[in-house]
Amino acid sequence: MGKKGGKKHLKRKPAPKFWPIHRKEFVWTVKPKPGPHPTSSCLPLALIIRDIFGLAKTLKEAKTIVSQGKIMVDGKVQRDERFSTGLMDVISIPEVERIYRILPSEKGLTLHPIEKDEVGFKLCRIENKTIVSGGHVQLNLHDGRNILIRVKDPKKPEEDVYRTMDTLKISVPDQEVVGHMKFVEGAPAIIVGGKNVGRHGKIVDIEERLAQKRRKLLVTTEDVEGKRFQTTLDFVFVTGDAESSISLPEVS
């Protein structure tokens, strides 16, 4: 009888390149459980506790810390050391007063320290929209969340002002929409993929091309030094309206 399901373990060599682990020191590493982010673009909690923060020396110690409810992700206590965290997630450790937001970097993902005034919200990009029963609009976000927008008249859904690739500012953990950032010229954005990953600035031009998928259009962004760079629209994540609503790391 054939084997069912995926592998339960992960070797260090094929693990994502941006994970801060020694490839040849040991054979195995932490395999994240299925969750809001894929393995290729996530950081399991045990890896953050042991290899990034250095709060534990072994996986067993990291598991103990997490199981005691000392780590919060997006305002909720997470007790699974293999829980996958990813882009824009807010990680807080109340006992040592550390708060971080996961942001893209040249190497993949980085934990950027933030202040307490940013811990109550996160940014989520709208990846898709679907119409559900009753004509209401369901927004499918980049981290697996679904936000339901109720409309009074399905034939004239005036409440539906959202478009794919726009960004929502949602409160955590109650998931209320408290802001909406449109993907337009002049909006601040950060690059989440491609060779310019981690760079951020303002959108100065969005290419318009007929018979071209919107996600493949070229977007020109300008940083604070006036340097311009291009990438596909799919790699651009809007972070605010006129100014970024989150703090961003300096890019050298």
WOKA-V903881 format. One record per residue. N is the residue number from 1. RES is the residue in one small letter. SS is DSSP state (~ for helix, > for strand, _ for the rest). OMEGA is omega in whole degrees, 0 to 359 (none if undefined). Layout:
N:RES:SS:OMEGA / N:RES:SS:OMEGA
This chain:
1:m:_:183 / 2:g:_:180 / 3:k:_:180 / 4:k:_:176 / 5:g:_:181 / 6:g:_:180 / 7:k:_:181 / 8:k:_:183 / 9:h:_:181 / 10:l:>:177 / 11:k:>:184 / 12:r:_:185 / 13:k:_:179 / 14:p:_:179 / 15:a:_:179 / 16:p:_:186 / 17:k:_:184 / 18:f:_:177 / 19:w:_:183 / 20:p:_:182 / 21:i:_:174 / 22:h:_:187 / 23:r:_:187 / 24:k:_:181 / 25:e:_:177 / 26:f:_:182 / 27:v:_:189 / 28:w:>:173 / 29:t:>:182 / 30:v:_:175 / 31:k:_:181 / 32:p:_:177 / 33:k:_:177 / 34:p:_:183 / 35:g:_:185 / 36:p:_:182 / 37:h:_:179 / 38:p:_:181 / 39:t:~:183 / 40:s:~:182 / 41:s:~:179 / 42:c:_:174 / 43:l:>:177 / 44:p:>:184 / 45:l:~:181 / 46:a:~:179 / 47:l:~:179 / 48:i:~:182 / 49:i:~:186 / 50:r:~:190 / 51:d:~:182 / 52:i:~:182 / 53:f:_:182 / 54:g:_:180 / 55:l:_:178 / 56:a:_:179 / 57:k:_:182 / 58:t:_:178 / 59:l:~:179 / 60:k:~:179 / 61:e:~:178 / 62:a:~:179 / 63:k:~:179 / 64:t:~:180 / 65:i:~:181 / 66:v:~:182 / 67:s:~:178 / 68:q:_:176 / 69:g:_:183 / 70:k:_:182 / 71:i:_:178 / 72:m:>:177 / 73:v:>:182 / 74:d:_:175 / 75:g:_:180 / 76:k:>:176 / 77:v:>:177 / 78:q:_:182 / 79:r:_:179 / 80:d:_:184 / 81:e:_:179 / 82:r:_:179 / 83:f:_:183 / 84:s:>:175 / 85:t:>:183 / 86:g:_:188 / 87:l:_:176 / 88:m:_:177 / 89:d:_:179 / 90:v:>:181 / 91:i:>:181 / 92:s:>:176 / 93:i:>:186 / 94:p:~:185 / 95:e:~:181 / 96:v:~:177 / 97:e:_:176 / 98:r:>:178 / 99:i:>:182 / 100:y:>:170 / 101:r:>:180 / 102:i:>:182 / 103:l:>:177 / 104:p:>:178 / 105:s:>:180 / 106:e:_:183 / 107:k:_:180 / 108:g:>:178 / 109:l:>:178 / 110:t:>:177 / 111:l:>:183 / 112:h:>:180 / 113:p:>:181 / 114:i:_:179 / 115:e:_:184 / 116:k:~:182 / 117:d:~:179 / 118:e:~:187 / 119:v:_:186 / 120:g:_:180 / 121:f:>:174 / 122:k:>:179 / 123:l:>:179 / 124:c:>:179 / 125:r:>:179 / 126:i:>:181 / 127:e:>:183 / 128:n:>:177 / 129:k:>:176 / 130:t:>:176 / 131:i:>:183 / 132:v:_:182 / 133:s:~:181 / 134:g:~:179 / 135:g:~:178 / 136:h:_:184 / 137:v:>:177 / 138:q:>:180 / 139:l:>:180 / 140:n:>:187 / 141:l:>:188 / 142:h:_:182 / 143:d:_:176 / 144:g:_:179 / 145:r:_:174 / 146:n:>:179 / 147:i:>:181 / 148:l:>:177 / 149:i:>:182 / 150:r:_:180 / 151:v:_:180 / 152:k:_:182 / 153:d:_:181 / 154:p:~:180 / 155:k:~:177 / 156:k:~:184 / 157:p:_:182 / 158:e:_:180 / 159:e:_:183 / 160:d:_:179 / 161:v:_:187 / 162:y:_:178 / 163:r:_:179 / 164:t:_:183 / 165:m:_:170 / 166:d:_:180 / 167:t:>:176 / 168:l:>:172 / 169:k:>:184 / 170:i:>:177 / 171:s:>:177 / 172:v:_:10 / 173:p:_:187 / 174:d:_:172 / 175:q:_:175 / 176:e:_:179 / 177:v:>:181 / 178:v:>:179 / 179:g:>:180 / 180:h:>:180 / 181:m:>:182 / 182:k:_:177 / 183:f:_:182 / 184:v:_:176 / 185:e:_:181 / 186:g:_:180 / 187:a:_:176 / 188:p:>:183 / 189:a:>:175 / 190:i:>:182 / 191:i:>:185 / 192:v:_:179 / 193:g:_:180 / 194:g:_:184 / 195:k:_:179 / 196:n:_:183 / 197:v:_:180 / 198:g:_:179 / 199:r:_:180 / 200:h:>:181 / 201:g:>:180 / 202:k:>:178 / 203:i:>:181 / 204:v:>:180 / 205:d:>:174 / 206:i:>:183 / 207:e:_:175 / 208:e:_:182 / 209:r:_:180 / 210:l:_:178 / 211:a:_:178 / 212:q:_:177 / 213:k:_:185 / 214:r:~:182 / 215:r:~:182 / 216:k:~:180 / 217:l:_:179 / 218:l:>:179 / 219:v:>:178 / 220:t:>:181 / 221:t:>:180 / 222:e:>:181 / 223:d:_:185 / 224:v:_:179 / 225:e:_:179 / 226:g:_:179 / 227:k:_:181 / 228:r:>:178 / 229:f:>:183 / 230:q:>:174 / 231:t:>:179 / 232:t:>:183 / 233:l:~:182 / 234:d:~:183 / 235:f:~:185 / 236:v:>:182 / 237:f:>:181 / 238:v:>:184 / 239:t:_:180 / 240:g:>:177 / 241:d:_:176 / 242:a:_:178 / 243:e:_:180 / 244:s:>:180 / 245:s:_:176 / 246:i:_:176 / 247:s:_:182 / 248:l:_:180 / 249:p:_:176 / 250:e:_:181 / 251:v:_:181 / 252:s:_:none
